[in-house]
């Protein structure tokens, strides 16, 4: 990826805003004896191909927890980039721009690890980072859906109206992105996408409600997640 034979600089970015209406301060709620955020920090720190781990947050308490668990929080994210409808990529871009402006730091590539997806092993991070380095493509974890092109109905003035997605390409698979890993190349990127399909229901747990958190704790209690295992 780099022009030289030096080890590629890969930045792991963990976005963790403070405001969460469904589950307040969910990013630092306890899961298996650790703050939720710490699971993603630990996976990034233990991944051998990641060279730097930074948390982007607007919240001082989250920043303190992140630092306690070994991540950097060099500055806080502006409040306008941490609202309910804020685009996470805008927060990521802000972080990259500020690191460049303040430190002259530009990684070869970066990966975004969502803290609400705690069940990712360092081996998965390394596997997908190796793919990112090799291909310089965007690398995204996805779930294959059962949905196929079909007819949908939506409310209208006179009852319902049907919307047809069409019958073409009915054999194509449909995918939904998951926040386990999203990698992009900064230097000399290509326009290609690499999809890594996740089919493990434990890896797909996304903490958004109290029920999700209870499920995640039950998974850990039952010993169903091997943090150090293979991806």
N, C-alpha and C positions, 0 to 999 in steps of 0.2 A: 504494500500500500504506500509506504513512504518511498521517496526517491533513493534513499540509502538502505542499507541492510539493518538499520537500527530497529529496535522493537517498536511496532506501531503504538501510538498514543491513543488509547481508547478510554473515553470518559463515560462513566456510568452516571446517569442523571436520574434522581428519584424525586418526582414531583409530589409535594405533600402540603397542600394548602390547609389553613386552619378552619375555615368555615365548612361545615357539613351539617345540613339540616336534618337529614335522615338519621344519622348517628353522630352526634356532636363529638368533635375531636377524635374521630375514629382512628386517625393515623397513629395515635399514641395510646390507644386502649390496649389493655393486656391481652396477649394471646400466648398461651403456653408458657407463662412466666416472663415474656418479653413484650415490649411495646410492638404493636403491629408493624410500625415503620422499621424496626430493627431487623425483621426477617429479610427484608429486601437489602438492607445495608449489609448484613452478614453475607448473603449470597454474592453480592458484588465484591466485597472485600476478599472473599475466599476464591473468587474466579481468577485463575492465573493470567488471563489475557486482558483483564481490566487493569488499567494503570492509575486511575483516579476515580474517587466516588464523591459526588457532590449532591446535596439535597437542596432543592429550590422550594422555598416556603415563604409565606408572608407572616408567619407566626413565631414569636420569640420562644414560646414554650416548646414547640416542635423543633425549632432550631437547636435548643439546648439538649433535647433528647437525642437528636441526630448526632450531635458532637459527642455526647456521652458514649455512643455506640460506634464511634470511629469514622463517621462521615464528615466531610467539610461542609460548612455553610458560610461562605465568604461574605455574603450580604443577603438581605431579605428581598423577596419579590414585591413589586409594587401592588398595593391593594386592588387596583383595577385589573390586574392579571390573575387575581385569585378569587373571583366571584363565581357564583353557581354556574353561570353560563360562559365563563371564560374558556377560551381555547387553550388546552394544555400546550399545544405547539407554540403558542405565543409566549408562554412562560419559559419554555425550553429555549426559544430564540433569544429571549431577554437574557437568560443565563449565559448563553454562548457569546452574545454581544458584549456583555459586561466583563466576562473573563478575557476576551480579546482586548477590550479597552483598558482594563485595569492592570492586566498581567502580561499582555501580549501572548496569551495562551490560546492556541488553536489546535484541537486534537485532530488526529487523522480520521477518527470516527467516534460516534457516541451511540450509546444505547439507553433507552428510557425503560426503567423498571417501575411499574406502578406498585405502590406499597399495599394496595388493596388486594393484590394477588400474592399472598405470602408463600405459597407452596411451589417454589422454584428452587431447584438444586443448583449449586455452583457449576456442576457439570453441564447443565443446560445452557447457562450463560456462556460458558467457554465454547460449547459446541456451536452456538449461533454466532458468537463473536468471531470464531474461526471462519465461518461461512461469510460473514460480513467483510472480514479482511481479505479473503480470497477473491470474492466476486465484486466488491465495492458496490453491491446492490443494496436496496432497502430490504431488510430482513424483518419479518413480522410473524408473531405467533397467532394462529387462527384456529377456529373450530369449524369443521365442515358441518353445514346445516342440512336438514332433511328437506328444507323448502325448495320447491321447484317453481319456475314461472307458472302463474295461475291467474285466476280472476279474483279481484277484491272488490268489495262494495264499501262505499263511504256515504255518510249522511249528506243529503242534498235538500233543496227547498221542497221538493215533491216526494220525499221519502228517501230513497237511496239511488245512487248512480253507480254503475259498474265500471271499474277501471281494469283494463286488460293489459297485462305486461307483455303479451304476445306469446306465440307458440314457437318462435325460433329459438334455437340453442337450448331446447328443453333437456338435453343430455348434459349440459354443463353443470359442474358442481358449484355450490354457493358457500361462501365462507364469511365468518364473522371474526373481526380482530379481537384478540385477548391481550391484556396488559402484562403478560409475563415477560415479553421482550419486544422492543421495537428499535431496530438498529438502522442508522443512516451513516453514510460516508460524508465527510466534510471535504476532504482533499481528493480531487479527481474522481467524483462519483459517476456511476453509470445511471441509466434510467430504468434499470431492471428491478423487478421485485422477486424476492424469494419468500415463499410461504412455508412456515413450519407448522404442520397440523398437530394440534393437541387433541388427544382422545381420552386422556386420563381425567375422570371427573374430579379428582382431588386437585389436580393442577388448575382446573377451571373454576375453583371456588373464588368468588369475588366478594370481598367484604363490603357490604353496603347497608346492611340492616343488623339488628340484634340477632335475628335468626341466623344470618350468615356467620356471625361471630360465634354463636353457640355451635353451629355445625363445624366450624374450623377447630374449635376447642375439642369437640368430640373426636375429630379425626386424629388429633395429637394424642388424646387420651387412649385411643385404641391402637396407637402405634402404626398408623397407616401412612405416615409420611417419613421418608428417610432423607433427611436434609443433605447428607453427603453422598447419596446414591447416584446412579447414572441418570442422565436425562430421559 
